[in-house]
Structures are given as C-alpha cells and as structure tokens.
C-alpha cells in the first residue's frame, strides 16, 4: 500500500509543530490553489491532497495513525535489562517501605470510606396512606 508523504507535500518535518503545519498549509494553498493554477485536473487533485494533509496532520489522533502507517508502529522495548536496580542501602529500603505504606493506606482508606458511606445511609421511609 502506497502512503503519500503528507509532510513532503506541505514541506514540513514530521516533528513540525501545529503552528508550522498551519503556516505550511497556507503557503501551499497560495502556491497551488486551482484558481491560480488554471483550474485543471492535476491542480485540483494536488489541492485536494493539501486539504487532506491539513486535516490529518492537525488532528493528533489521525496524525498518530498516519505516522504509524508511514513510519511503522513504534517499537516498544519491554526488556528488564534497562530497569534500574535498587542499592541495598537503608535509604532505598525506607523509601520503598514508605511508598508501600502510603499505597496501602490509600487502598484501605478508600475501602473504609466506601463502607462508612454505605453504613450511614438513612433508611427510606414509606408513607402509608390514611
């Protein structure tokens, strides 16, 4: 499947900011607008590609999908060799213990908070007609 390089079409780098893409789009419109090019089929088609390039490159989700098609999906490295190792000094152990304690406190606090809310609900009284 051939993918048109929209970055080359607008003369911008793949890392271009939104503002740079907007400026490049405006310049391309001025240069390749069908009214200025004689309104032939090739200029119409090129201008349509410029409009598509603007729509895709200014939408973050569409740009991500387009980049994956053009450059391939990003490689993710899940190897454990690059994981930093903790030293066996007491500061790291205390920090890990503190973190685990805070995390456990949040989890237990949320469970207690949920149970307190359910315990303190007022019973609904139904009115009996006289």
N, C-alpha and C positions, 0 to 999 in steps of 0.2 A: 504494500500500500504506500503510495507516494503522499507524503505530507508536505504541503507548501510551507516554506520557511517564512513565517509572517514577520519575523524580526528583520530579515533581509529586505522584505518588501517595504517596511517602514524605515529601514536604515537605522535600526537601534540594536543595542546589545541585549541579550537575554536577561541581563541584570538591570536593565533600564527601569527607572522609577516611573510611576504613573504620570507624573508631570512631563517627563521626557517622551513618553509614548504619546501623550496628547499633543505635544509640540510637533513631533514627527508626523502624526496623523494630519494635523492642519497643514503642514508643509507639503505632504503628499497630495492632499486634496487640491491645494493651489496649483501644484505641478501637473497632476494627472486628471483633473476634472474633465468629464466628457464635453462640456460646453467649450472648454479651452482647447481640446484636442481634436475637434472636428466631428464629434459625436458618431464615431464609427464603433463597430462591434468590439474590437480589441481594447479600445479605451474604456468602453462601458464595462467590459469584463474585469479589466485591471482595477477600475474604480470600485467595483463590487468587492473584489478581494481586499482592497484597502479598508472598506467599511467592515468587512468580516474581521479583518485583523484588529481594528479598533475594538469591536465588540468582544472578541476573545481575550485580547491582551489587557483590557481594562477590567475584566471580571476575574477576581482572584481564583475562583473555583474552576472556571473554564480555562484559565491560563495554566493552572496546575495540571489539568488533564491534557491539555495541548503539549505542555513541556514533557510530560511522560511519554506521549506518542512520538514526539520529535527526538528527544534525547534518550529515551528509555526510562524505565522506572528507576527511582533512586535505590542504590544498593544500601542495604542496612546490615551493619556488622553486629552480630549478637555474640561474638566470641567473648569468653571470660578472661582472656589473657590481658586485656586492657583495663580490667577492673582494678582500681587502686586497692592495695592491701592495707589493712589496719596494723599499726605497730602494736606491740604488746605493752605499751606503757599505760599507766593508770589514767591519764587524761582521756585517751580514746575510749577506754572501758567505761569511765564515768559518763562520758558524753553519750555513748550508746545506751547505757542504763537509763540516763535521764530522758533520752528520746523515747525509749520503750515505755517508761513510766508515764510520760505525757500522753503518748498514744493510747495506752491502756486507760488512763484517766478520762480521755475524751470518749472512748468507746463505752466505758462503764457509765460515765455521766450521761451520755445520750440514752442508754438503756434505762437508767433510773429516771431520767427526765420524762421518758415516754411512759413509764409505769406510773409515775406520780400524776401525770395528766389524766390517765385513764381512771385512777383511783378517786380523784377529786371531782369527777363529773357529778353534777346534780341529777338526781333521778327525775324523769319526766313524769309529771302527774297528769293524769287524765281527768278531765271534768266529767262528772256524771250529771246528766240532765235531771232536773227535778220534775 
